[in-house]
Structure formats: structure tokens, C-alpha cells
């Protein structure tokens, strides 16, 4: 990946970036990762832009190999030469964003290359190692199932844990401990209002000034302003502008409540009205400004979510909080979005015993439209692999993957995640709902899909979900099916005993015509 005529890295007078020797796609990616807190999202934007412009799939194996390759660099005032891998020569902000990006795209990474990168990251001999990098590296190692750390243990250092606990204790007004969410005393509220006549008068004036005599809450005005800004942005950006960090985030924001996730779109619009009229528990309302600041600076949010009792919010409260989170600028980091996805949605969805409310469906779909990678990582895989996944969970995931707000690359990501899982009845249903959207996929990914589909034929002879999935593939993707794949489908359909057998055979016959 390196060019042979490059000068000695770190030589005096050289102003080349550490990645200057790499090929163009890798250079653009690492340059984008330099864009401050937005670096990881801009890196994802570069990957998307490369895919849209017909480039070959990004070669993660070569980049990871280049990050581990040692080269001589000039170190210290005495100008001594040392061998140092590219990873440790990257600026700290670039290293942080690179680790966040690797977490987001981990399913597409070669495991051996990722392990090598993590081993080098552990070898950093800096006198004051970066706590953020340490935590991200530990989370990646957990995902790969290596290391001795326990799943429930915090990846933060003891010092960082103490600092985080100190921050949480100081979240309450005046430095008091954070109180549990509780309903405000109506009598106390009336007394407070009577003591603030100026405030009440100002609110009345604002209500009268609104077009329909109804005041628009400030949190929704912010969201409307973001949507207006989005309409004014140019649709296409050059790769260079994405890498340089100019302009807005390359991942297009989706309207929070505009997505219709089911056949009855009006019910989701009703959810918007309910969200506007809802008031969050006062303990959370009081901490929103501080929470916003913490979201910008902390990468480990589990303790904060526990302190605020976010998993205990009602579906109404969940929708309101998601709307506030989606309106934040700049966007949440990938790590924070992953932790919030797990805290806000995972337990709530796994505990469902009946169909999810339209409020929960709207909140999840809206959050996924903007933070698809964290939702796939922290929700889609765990729910599909959980022992207790039933009709309620499956129905909600089917609604999620069919959402019109999901962009094509988000659909491809979800497909890739599902293809890596061991297939069972619930996955047949979710995959069939996703493929109904006619997902654009590479020939290689389609080959993986067909191989797994054909192998399941003997084990799913009576499964209606499998039969529907097969029928969807043969009708929606008939142009992609090769002759070899057609023969594999014929063998898989031979033992099928469902009432769709004749329809499947007719679709198979049409493939050969």
C-alpha cells in the first residue's frame, strides 16, 4: 500500500502526513478521521462516497496491515532512529476516531488484522496513555472475544471511573446528588408558578404569537431549523470536502417523525403530537443541559444512563428524549449512540410480550435512521440471537428494516449483520421483510445470501417463513440469480411441503425461461 519513493517519515523539514504514502482511498479516510469529534462519522461518509462512485470495495485488510507496518522515524532531540508502526504515528484525534470507526464497521473487518492493530495499540509506551483509546480498544477486544476482561466490567481505568462517578454525583442542582425521577408535587408547582408571574406572562405572549395559537416547544423549533438547513445543503459533496471535514456531516439526517414504519402511517404521526405534549420527569428535565455537555465529552455512558434511570422511562418519555437527542448538534459519537441504544431500547424490546406501541416503534425507527450503525451493533444482533425472541420482537424488527427512512447503505449494513448470524425462524421473517425493499448488494454478498438460503432447504421443509423468503428472492432478485444458484434453489425446494410449493416451483421455472 506504500509507494517506494516516499521520504523517511519524521525527517527534519518533512511536513508529510503519516498516511501520505498510502493509496488514495486510505489517505482520504485517514484525513477525514482528523475532523475532530465528527471524524468517525466523516470517515463513514468517505466510505459511502467511495462506494457510490464505483470504486472497488474498501480494502480493510491492506489498511490494517499498513497500520501495523513498522517504519524508521526520527525521535527525540538527539535525532535517533526508531521503528514505529503507522498506528502509533497517527495524531491522537485520528487514533480515537479510527477506533470508533473500527467499532462501527467491525463485521466487515478481517479478524486477524484487527487483532494485530489492537495488540499494537496496547504496546503504546506513552507516559500518559489516552484513557479514551484504552476504553475503545477494550470494547473491540470484547467484541472479538479476546482478553481476560469480564463482559460486565467497565473498560474505563479506575481513575476515569472515579472521575465519572464524581461527575454523576454533581449532576444535581447546586452540586447535590441526582435524585430519582419522580412526579412533581402539583401544589408545589402551583406555588412556583404564582411566584413567577413574569415567566407565565412571557409564555402566554409566546403562545399568542405562534401561527395557530399553540406554542412550539424550543426543542422542536431546533429540530425544524435543522430540517430547513438540511434542505439548503447541496446534495453532492466531493470526496475531498468530506475528508477535509468541510460542511455538514455526510450522513444525511432523517426527519425524526416523518418516517412511516407500518401500513398505518397516521398512527405514527399521532405519536408526534403525543411527544410534543409530553413532559419528561423533572429530574431529567433539570439535567438536559448538563447531559448535552456530557454527551460531547464522555465515551462511557452506562453509569450516567443508570443514574438517570433512562431504561425506566415510559414509551412516551422515550420518544420525547429521542427527539431531543436527535436534535443535538454536533451529532452523538458512535460510542455514545451505541451505549444509548442499549440503555434506551434493548431491555425494553426484549421484555415485550405483545406488539410494540407506535410510540416505541417511532422512537426506534427515528433513532435508527440517524444512528444505523450503533442500532445494528447494540440492538439488531442481540435481539435476533436472544433465546426469548418471540413474535413481538420479530414484528418490531420487521417494521424497523422496512422503514422508508433507512438509506440504501443502512439496508446493506443490516443485511450484512443478518448474514453473519446463525439462521432461525425469526431471522427468516426479518430477512424477508428487508429483502422486500430490493436491497442493492454486491455479487459477493448476494452469493453469500444464496449459499445460506440453499443450505437451509432441508432443515426448513415445513417453514412458511422460509418459503416466503425463497419466493421473495426469486421474484425480487431474479436478474441476480446465476444458473448455478438456480440449480441450488431447485435442490432446496425439492423437499418443501408448504402450500407455497407450487408458487415456488412456478417462480423457479420462470428463472430458467
Backbone torsions as a table, in degrees:
resi	resn	phi	psi	omega
1	UNK	NA	-15.3	-179.3
2	UNK	-94.9	152.9	177.3
3	UNK	-92.9	143.3	-172.1
4	UNK	-73.8	-19.3	-173.7
5	UNK	-96.7	15.3	-179.2
6	UNK	-74.3	149.0	179.7
7	UNK	-77.1	174.0	-178.8
8	UNK	-68.7	123.5	179.9
9	UNK	-61.8	137.0	175.5
10	UNK	81.0	4.8	-179.6
11	UNK	-68.2	152.9	-176.3
12	UNK	-62.6	135.0	178.5
13	UNK	87.8	-13.1	-179.9
14	UNK	-80.1	131.6	179.6
15	UNK	-115.9	14.7	179.8
16	UNK	-68.6	144.1	173.1
17	UNK	-70.1	153.9	-178.7
18	UNK	-57.1	-27.9	-177.5
19	UNK	-92.8	10.3	-174.5
20	UNK	-62.0	-23.7	-177.4
21	UNK	-84.8	-9.2	-176.1
22	UNK	-79.8	168.0	177.6
23	UNK	-71.7	164.8	-171.0
24	UNK	-54.7	-49.8	-177.9
25	UNK	-59.2	-42.1	-180.0
26	UNK	-67.5	-38.8	177.8
27	UNK	-62.1	-45.1	-179.9
28	UNK	-61.2	-41.0	-179.0
29	UNK	-64.2	-49.7	-178.0
30	UNK	-66.9	-32.4	176.0
31	UNK	-65.6	-39.2	178.6
32	UNK	-65.4	-33.3	-179.1
33	UNK	-68.6	-7.3	177.8
34	UNK	-83.0	-4.3	-170.5
35	UNK	-81.7	48.8	173.5
36	UNK	60.4	-148.7	-178.8
37	UNK	-60.3	-22.1	-179.7
38	UNK	-85.9	0.8	-171.0
39	UNK	-58.6	-44.3	-177.5
40	UNK	-64.2	-41.9	179.3
41	UNK	-68.4	-35.7	177.4
42	UNK	-68.0	-33.8	175.0
43	UNK	-62.0	-42.3	175.3
44	UNK	-61.7	-37.4	177.9
45	UNK	-63.5	-39.0	177.4
46	UNK	-63.1	-44.1	179.3
47	UNK	-60.7	-41.4	178.0
48	UNK	-64.9	-44.0	-178.7
49	UNK	-63.8	-39.0	177.3
50	UNK	-61.7	-41.1	178.9
51	UNK	-66.1	-39.3	-179.0
52	UNK	-68.3	-26.9	-175.0
53	UNK	-92.3	13.2	172.6
54	UNK	81.1	14.3	177.1
55	UNK	-71.2	160.1	173.7
56	UNK	-63.8	154.1	177.8
57	UNK	-52.9	139.3	-176.2
58	UNK	-59.4	130.0	-175.8
59	UNK	-88.6	88.9	-179.0
60	UNK	-67.1	-33.4	-179.7
61	UNK	-59.6	-42.9	-179.6
62	UNK	-70.2	-37.0	178.8
63	UNK	-66.9	-45.4	179.9
64	UNK	-62.5	-37.6	176.9
65	UNK	-64.1	-41.7	179.2
66	UNK	-65.5	-36.2	179.0
67	UNK	-64.6	-27.0	-178.3
68	UNK	-91.7	-12.1	-174.5
69	UNK	-73.1	127.6	179.6
70	UNK	-84.4	139.4	177.1
71	UNK	-137.9	152.1	179.4
72	UNK	-71.9	132.7	178.0
73	UNK	-133.1	152.6	178.5
74	UNK	-83.9	125.7	-176.7
75	UNK	-125.8	144.7	170.7
76	UNK	72.7	168.4	-178.8
77	UNK	-67.2	-21.5	-179.3
78	UNK	-86.0	-0.1	175.4
79	UNK	66.6	31.8	-179.7
80	UNK	-75.8	152.4	178.5
81	UNK	-93.9	134.6	175.5
82	UNK	-134.5	150.3	173.4
83	UNK	-86.7	126.4	-176.6
84	UNK	-143.1	131.8	178.7
85	UNK	-70.0	155.3	-178.3
86	UNK	-58.1	-37.5	-177.8
87	UNK	-54.6	-43.6	-176.7
88	UNK	-81.3	-7.1	176.0
89	UNK	-94.6	-7.0	178.2
90	UNK	-72.8	148.3	173.7
91	UNK	-58.4	153.0	-174.9
92	UNK	-58.8	-42.4	-179.4
93	UNK	-64.0	-34.7	177.6
94	UNK	-68.0	-40.7	177.6
95	UNK	-62.6	-43.2	179.9
96	UNK	-61.1	-50.0	-178.1
97	UNK	-66.9	-32.5	176.8
98	UNK	-63.5	-44.4	178.8
99	UNK	-63.2	-40.8	177.6
100	UNK	-62.8	-40.6	179.2
101	UNK	-65.9	-41.3	179.2
102	UNK	-62.5	-34.4	176.3
103	UNK	-64.8	-38.1	-176.4
104	UNK	-71.3	-35.9	-174.5
105	UNK	-108.9	19.7	-173.7
106	UNK	-53.3	-38.4	-179.7
107	UNK	-58.3	-24.5	-177.7
108	UNK	-95.7	6.3	-176.5
109	UNK	-97.0	142.0	172.0
110	UNK	-68.9	127.3	-172.3
111	UNK	-62.4	-39.3	-177.9
112	UNK	-63.9	-42.0	178.6
113	UNK	-65.6	-39.5	179.4
114	UNK	-66.5	-40.2	178.4
115	UNK	-61.8	-39.5	178.8
116	UNK	-63.2	-41.3	178.6
117	UNK	-63.3	-43.1	-179.1
118	UNK	-66.3	-35.8	177.6
119	UNK	-65.1	-40.0	178.6
120	UNK	-67.2	-39.7	178.8
121	UNK	-60.0	-34.5	178.9
122	UNK	-71.8	-20.9	-176.6
123	UNK	-86.4	1.2	-179.3
124	UNK	-61.1	120.1	-176.1
125	UNK	-96.2	20.1	179.6
126	UNK	-59.1	142.1	-177.6
127	UNK	-63.0	-28.4	179.9
128	UNK	-127.9	79.6	-175.5
129	UNK	-59.9	145.8	-175.9
130	UNK	-73.6	121.7	-177.1
131	UNK	-66.2	-34.7	-179.9
132	UNK	-62.8	-48.1	179.5
133	UNK	-62.8	-38.2	178.9
134	UNK	-61.5	-44.1	-178.9
135	UNK	-66.5	-44.0	179.4
136	UNK	-63.2	-42.1	177.9
137	UNK	-62.7	-39.1	179.0
138	UNK	-65.5	-40.5	178.0
139	UNK	-63.7	-39.6	177.6
140	UNK	-65.2	-41.5	178.9
141	UNK	-63.5	-36.8	176.6
142	UNK	-63.4	-41.9	178.9
143	UNK	-59.7	-36.3	-178.9
144	UNK	-83.4	-8.2	179.3
145	UNK	75.1	28.2	178.6
146	UNK	-114.8	163.4	-179.7
147	UNK	92.6	174.1	-176.3
148	UNK	-106.9	0.2	-176.3
149	UNK	-71.4	146.9	178.6
150	UNK	-86.1	152.8	-175.0
151	UNK	-59.2	-38.5	-176.0
152	UNK	-82.0	-10.1	-176.8
153	UNK	-76.0	148.8	179.9
154	UNK	-76.3	138.1	176.7
155	UNK	-76.6	-6.3	-178.4
156	UNK	-77.7	153.0	173.5
157	UNK	-68.6	162.4	179.5
158	UNK	-59.8	-39.7	179.4
159	UNK	-62.7	-44.5	-179.2
160	UNK	-66.9	-37.5	177.3
161	UNK	-61.6	-41.9	179.2
162	UNK	-63.8	-40.2	178.8
163	UNK	-65.3	-40.2	179.5
164	UNK	-65.7	-42.6	177.7
165	UNK	-63.0	-37.2	178.0
166	UNK	-64.9	-39.9	177.4
167	UNK	-63.7	-43.4	-178.8
168	UNK	-65.4	-37.3	177.8
169	UNK	-65.6	-28.1	-179.3
170	UNK	-92.3	9.5	-177.2
171	UNK	-69.9	-29.5	-177.2
172	UNK	-66.9	157.2	178.6
173	UNK	-57.5	135.7	178.0
174	UNK	71.8	16.7	178.3
175	UNK	85.6	2.6	-179.8
176	UNK	-73.9	161.5	178.0
177	UNK	-63.0	152.0	179.6
178	UNK	-69.4	130.0	-179.3
179	UNK	-88.2	155.1	176.6
180	UNK	-68.0	147.1	178.7
181	UNK	-61.0	132.2	177.9
182	UNK	-149.3	156.6	-178.7
183	UNK	-70.1	134.5	179.0
184	UNK	-68.6	148.7	178.7
185	UNK	-70.6	119.4	-178.0
186	UNK	-57.7	-37.3	-178.8
187	UNK	-67.2	-38.7	179.1
188	UNK	-65.7	-38.0	179.2
189	UNK	-64.1	-41.3	180.0
190	UNK	-63.0	-41.6	179.4
191	UNK	-63.2	-40.0	-178.3
192	UNK	-65.9	-40.2	-179.7
193	UNK	-65.4	-38.9	-179.0
194	UNK	-67.8	-25.0	179.8
195	UNK	-83.6	-7.2	-177.1
196	UNK	-128.0	63.9	-177.4
197	UNK	-63.5	-33.2	-179.1
198	UNK	-63.1	-40.6	-179.5
199	UNK	-65.3	-44.0	-179.9
200	UNK	-63.3	-39.4	-179.1
201	UNK	-65.6	-39.3	179.7
202	UNK	-63.5	-41.0	179.8
203	UNK	-65.1	-37.5	178.6
204	UNK	-64.2	-41.2	178.8
205	UNK	-63.2	-38.2	179.5
206	UNK	-67.2	-37.2	179.0
207	UNK	-65.5	-40.0	-179.7
208	UNK	-68.8	-27.0	-177.2
209	UNK	-81.7	-11.7	-179.2
210	UNK	-75.0	155.0	-173.7
211	UNK	-57.2	-37.4	-175.5
212	UNK	-113.1	20.0	-179.9
213	UNK	72.8	14.1	-179.0
214	UNK	-123.3	122.7	-176.2
215	UNK	-70.7	133.3	175.1
216	UNK	-86.9	121.3	-179.8
217	UNK	-57.1	148.4	-176.5
218	UNK	-58.6	-37.4	-177.5
219	UNK	-64.1	-31.2	178.7
220	UNK	-82.7	-28.9	175.0
221	UNK	-62.9	-38.8	177.6
222	UNK	-61.6	-40.7	-178.8
223	UNK	-66.9	-40.1	178.8
224	UNK	-63.4	-37.9	178.0
225	UNK	-64.6	-37.1	178.2
226	UNK	-64.4	-39.1	-179.7
227	UNK	-66.2	-38.2	178.1
228	UNK	-64.8	-40.6	177.3
229	UNK	-63.1	-38.5	-178.7
230	UNK	-63.2	-37.2	-179.2
231	UNK	-68.1	-26.6	-177.8
232	UNK	-85.9	-9.5	-177.1
233	UNK	-78.3	145.5	175.4
234	UNK	-64.5	146.3	-174.5
235	UNK	-72.1	-37.0	-175.4
236	UNK	-113.4	142.0	176.3
237	UNK	-128.4	147.9	178.3
238	UNK	-74.4	157.6	176.5
239	UNK	-59.1	-37.6	-178.8
240	UNK	-63.3	-40.3	-179.6
241	UNK	-67.6	-34.1	176.7
242	UNK	-66.7	-43.2	-177.9
243	UNK	-68.6	-34.0	-179.0
244	UNK	-76.3	-10.4	179.4
245	UNK	82.1	16.2	-179.7
246	UNK	-83.3	149.5	174.9
247	UNK	77.3	-163.7	-175.6
248	UNK	-83.8	172.9	179.0
249	UNK	-60.9	137.7	-177.1
250	UNK	-71.5	-15.9	177.3
251	UNK	-86.8	114.3	-171.7
252	UNK	-66.3	129.7	176.3
253	UNK	-69.3	144.8	179.1
254	UNK	-106.9	145.9	175.3
255	UNK	-58.9	136.3	-172.8
256	UNK	-65.7	-46.2	-174.2
257	UNK	-109.9	3.1	-175.0
258	UNK	-78.8	-15.7	-174.4
259	UNK	-78.1	133.1	173.9
260	UNK	-96.3	117.7	-175.1
261	UNK	-101.8	-2.4	178.6
262	UNK	-144.7	-174.3	-179.5
263	UNK	-70.1	-28.9	-179.7
264	UNK	-97.5	85.4	-177.9
265	UNK	-68.1	-27.1	-177.0
266	UNK	-64.6	-31.7	-179.2
267	UNK	-65.1	-32.7	178.1
268	UNK	-74.3	-31.3	174.5
269	UNK	-66.1	-36.1	176.6
270	UNK	-61.9	-34.5	179.6
271	UNK	-61.6	-34.0	178.6
272	UNK	-61.4	-43.8	179.6
273	UNK	-62.9	-39.1	177.7
274	UNK	-64.2	-38.8	-179.5
275	UNK	-65.3	-37.3	-178.5
276	UNK	-66.9	-31.6	-176.7
277	UNK	-89.5	-6.8	-175.9
278	UNK	-82.1	144.3	171.4
279	UNK	-112.3	128.1	176.6
280	UNK	-66.6	158.5	173.1
281	UNK	-52.7	140.7	-171.8
282	UNK	-59.7	-34.2	-179.9
283	UNK	-61.4	-34.5	178.6
284	UNK	-79.6	-40.4	177.4
285	UNK	-55.0	-43.7	-176.8
286	UNK	-64.9	-24.5	-173.8
287	UNK	-101.6	2.3	-176.8
288	UNK	-57.8	-45.0	177.8
289	UNK	-61.4	-41.6	179.3
290	UNK	-68.9	-38.3	178.2
291	UNK	-61.4	-41.4	178.7
292	UNK	-60.1	-41.8	179.8
293	UNK	-66.6	-40.2	-180.0
294	UNK	-66.4	-35.3	179.2
295	UNK	-62.8	-26.1	179.7
296	UNK	-80.6	-21.9	-169.4
297	UNK	-116.6	-19.1	-175.1
298	UNK	-109.0	142.2	176.2
299	UNK	-104.1	-11.3	179.0
300	UNK	-114.8	110.7	-170.7
301	UNK	-112.9	-0.6	-174.5
302	UNK	-58.6	-46.0	-178.0
303	UNK	-64.6	-40.5	179.4
304	UNK	-63.7	-43.0	179.1
305	UNK	-62.0	-37.4	178.5
306	UNK	-67.3	-42.4	179.3
307	UNK	-62.1	-39.1	-179.3
308	UNK	-83.4	-4.0	179.5
309	UNK	55.1	42.7	-179.5
310	UNK	-61.9	-38.6	179.7
311	UNK	-62.2	-19.0	-178.5
312	UNK	-89.3	0.2	178.7
313	UNK	-62.3	147.2	172.3
314	UNK	-69.8	168.0	177.6
315	UNK	-61.0	-34.6	176.1
316	UNK	-64.0	-46.6	178.6
317	UNK	-64.0	-37.1	178.4
318	UNK	-61.5	-45.5	-179.7
319	UNK	-63.5	-40.6	179.3
320	UNK	-64.4	-44.3	-179.0
321	UNK	-66.8	-39.3	178.0
322	UNK	-62.5	-39.5	178.2
323	UNK	-61.5	-41.4	177.9
324	UNK	-65.6	-43.6	-179.6
325	UNK	-63.8	-39.4	-178.2
326	UNK	-70.7	-20.8	179.4
327	UNK	-87.7	-4.0	-178.7
328	UNK	-65.9	146.0	174.1
329	UNK	-137.8	125.6	1.4
330	UNK	-72.0	172.2	-178.0
331	UNK	-65.4	161.7	174.5
332	UNK	-62.5	148.9	172.2
333	UNK	-70.0	161.3	179.5
334	UNK	-61.7	-37.7	-179.5
335	UNK	-66.2	-45.8	179.2
336	UNK	-64.6	-41.5	179.3
337	UNK	-63.6	-35.7	178.2
338	UNK	-65.5	-45.7	179.9
339	UNK	-64.6	-42.9	179.4
340	UNK	-65.6	-37.2	177.0
341	UNK	-59.6	-46.0	-179.2
342	UNK	-64.7	-42.0	-175.8
343	UNK	-72.5	-41.1	-174.0
344	UNK	-81.9	-34.0	-167.8
345	UNK	-116.5	-38.9	-166.7
346	UNK	-59.2	-57.0	-179.2
347	UNK	-62.3	-37.4	-179.7
348	UNK	-61.8	-41.7	-177.3
349	UNK	-75.8	-40.7	179.8
350	UNK	-63.9	-25.9	-178.0
351	UNK	-89.6	0.4	-179.9
352	UNK	-62.3	135.3	174.0
353	UNK	-117.0	-7.1	175.8
354	UNK	-144.8	178.0	-175.8
355	UNK	-55.3	140.6	179.3
356	UNK	-65.0	145.6	177.3
357	UNK	-67.2	158.7	177.7
358	UNK	-65.6	-24.8	177.4
359	UNK	-67.6	-47.0	177.6
360	UNK	-64.0	-42.1	179.6
361	UNK	-61.2	-43.8	179.7
362	UNK	-65.4	-44.2	-179.7
363	UNK	-61.6	-45.6	-178.4
364	UNK	-66.1	-45.7	-178.3
365	UNK	-64.0	-40.8	179.4
366	UNK	-64.5	-44.5	-179.5
367	UNK	-66.0	-39.9	-179.1
368	UNK	-67.7	-33.4	-180.0
369	UNK	-61.0	-32.2	-178.6
370	UNK	-97.8	-32.4	-176.9
371	UNK	-123.5	60.8	-175.7
372	UNK	-62.5	-44.6	-176.9
373	UNK	-60.9	-48.9	177.4
374	UNK	-61.7	-37.3	180.0
375	UNK	-65.9	-41.8	177.2
376	UNK	-61.6	-42.4	-174.9
377	UNK	-71.1	-44.2	-170.5
378	UNK	-100.3	-8.2	-174.0
379	UNK	-130.7	-54.1	-172.8
380	UNK	-59.7	-53.1	-179.5
381	UNK	-62.6	-50.5	-178.4
382	UNK	-60.0	-40.6	-178.4
383	UNK	-68.4	-42.7	-179.0
384	UNK	-68.0	-26.1	-178.8
385	UNK	-96.8	-7.2	-177.4
386	UNK	-67.9	147.4	-179.6
387	UNK	-67.6	-33.2	-174.3
388	UNK	-92.4	13.5	180.0
389	UNK	-64.7	125.5	-177.8
390	UNK	-131.9	-162.1	-176.8
391	UNK	-59.1	-37.8	-177.4
392	UNK	-65.7	-45.1	179.6
393	UNK	-67.4	-41.7	-179.0
394	UNK	-63.5	-42.1	179.5
395	UNK	-61.2	-41.5	-179.4
396	UNK	-67.6	-41.4	178.6
397	UNK	-66.5	-37.1	175.7
398	UNK	-61.5	-41.9	177.4
399	UNK	-63.5	-38.2	-178.7
400	UNK	-66.1	-47.9	-175.1
401	UNK	-72.1	-18.4	178.2
402	UNK	-90.4	-3.6	-173.9
403	UNK	-57.8	133.7	-179.0
404	UNK	-69.7	-17.4	-178.1
405	UNK	-78.1	-12.6	-179.4
406	UNK	-75.6	130.7	178.0
407	UNK	-79.4	161.4	-178.1
408	UNK	-55.0	-40.2	-178.5
409	UNK	-68.7	-27.9	175.9
410	UNK	-68.9	-38.8	176.5
411	UNK	-63.2	-41.6	179.1
412	UNK	-63.3	-40.6	178.5
413	UNK	-62.0	-45.7	178.9
414	UNK	-61.7	-41.4	178.6
415	UNK	-60.9	-44.8	179.4
416	UNK	-60.0	-39.8	178.7
417	UNK	-64.1	-43.0	-177.2
418	UNK	-68.6	-37.1	-179.3
419	UNK	-64.0	-23.9	-179.2
420	UNK	-82.6	-13.9	-175.9
421	UNK	-87.5	154.0	169.9
422	UNK	-68.8	127.7	-172.8
423	UNK	-79.2	142.8	174.3
424	UNK	-147.2	-177.7	-172.1
425	UNK	-55.6	-44.8	-177.7
426	UNK	-64.4	-35.1	-179.8
427	UNK	-69.8	-34.0	175.7
428	UNK	-56.1	-44.6	-176.5
429	UNK	-67.1	-46.1	-178.9
430	UNK	-65.5	-42.3	-179.3
431	UNK	-65.4	-38.9	178.3
432	UNK	-64.4	-39.4	177.3
433	UNK	-64.4	-39.5	179.4
434	UNK	-67.4	-44.7	-176.7
435	UNK	-70.7	-17.7	173.8
436	UNK	-60.1	-25.0	-179.4
437	UNK	-80.0	3.5	-178.3
438	UNK	52.9	66.1	-178.2
439	UNK	-65.5	132.9	176.4
440	UNK	-81.6	118.9	-177.8
441	UNK	-136.0	157.4	179.3
442	UNK	-72.8	158.3	176.4
443	UNK	-55.9	-35.3	-179.5
444	UNK	-65.1	-44.3	-179.6
445	UNK	-68.8	-36.7	178.1
446	UNK	-65.6	-35.7	177.5
447	UNK	-63.5	-40.3	177.2
448	UNK	-62.7	-43.7	178.6
449	UNK	-58.9	-48.0	-177.6
450	UNK	-66.0	-38.7	-179.7
451	UNK	-62.9	-45.6	-179.8
452	UNK	-68.4	-36.2	-179.3
453	UNK	-64.4	-45.8	-178.2
454	UNK	-68.4	-35.2	-179.9
455	UNK	-66.4	-25.5	-177.0
456	UNK	-83.4	-5.0	-174.8
457	UNK	-57.7	-47.1	-177.4
458	UNK	-68.9	-29.3	-177.4
459	UNK	-88.5	-9.2	-175.3
460	UNK	-128.1	41.7	-175.7
461	UNK	-66.0	-26.1	-177.9
462	UNK	-108.9	5.2	-174.4
463	UNK	-84.4	118.9	175.9
464	UNK	-69.5	-34.8	179.5
465	UNK	-63.4	-40.8	178.2
466	UNK	-66.5	-41.6	179.7
467	UNK	-62.3	-42.2	178.1
468	UNK	-64.9	-37.9	177.9
469	UNK	-63.0	-44.8	179.0
470	UNK	-61.4	-42.8	-178.9
471	UNK	-65.1	-39.0	177.8
472	UNK	-62.2	-44.8	-179.4
473	UNK	-63.2	-43.1	-176.3
474	UNK	-72.2	-25.3	-179.6
475	UNK	-94.3	-38.6	-176.4
476	UNK	-85.4	-24.5	-173.5
477	UNK	-125.6	28.3	-175.9
478	UNK	-61.5	-29.5	179.9
479	UNK	-70.3	-20.1	-178.1
480	UNK	-89.6	-15.8	-171.2
481	UNK	-81.1	124.1	178.5
482	UNK	-84.6	171.4	179.8
483	UNK	-64.2	-40.5	178.1
484	UNK	-61.9	-42.3	178.4
485	UNK	-66.9	-33.6	178.1
486	UNK	-64.1	-40.8	177.7
487	UNK	-65.1	-37.3	176.2
488	UNK	-64.1	-39.0	176.9
489	UNK	-64.6	-39.0	179.8
490	UNK	-61.7	-41.5	178.3
491	UNK	-68.2	-36.5	-179.9
492	UNK	-69.4	-31.0	-176.9
493	UNK	-85.6	-15.6	-175.7
494	UNK	-55.9	-46.2	-178.6
495	UNK	-86.4	3.2	-175.7
496	UNK	-64.5	134.4	-177.4
497	UNK	-119.2	8.8	-179.2
498	UNK	-76.2	166.2	-179.7
499	UNK	-72.7	-7.0	175.7
500	UNK	-86.0	3.3	-175.3
501	UNK	-55.7	-45.4	-178.2
502	UNK	-66.0	-39.1	177.8
503	UNK	-64.6	-39.3	178.5
504	UNK	-65.4	-41.8	179.5
505	UNK	-66.2	-37.6	177.7
506	UNK	-65.2	-42.0	178.2
507	UNK	-64.8	-37.6	178.4
508	UNK	-66.2	-40.4	178.8
509	UNK	-64.5	-36.3	179.0
510	UNK	-66.0	-29.9	178.4
511	UNK	-65.0	-33.3	-177.4
512	UNK	-85.8	-5.7	-177.5
513	UNK	-85.8	NA	NA
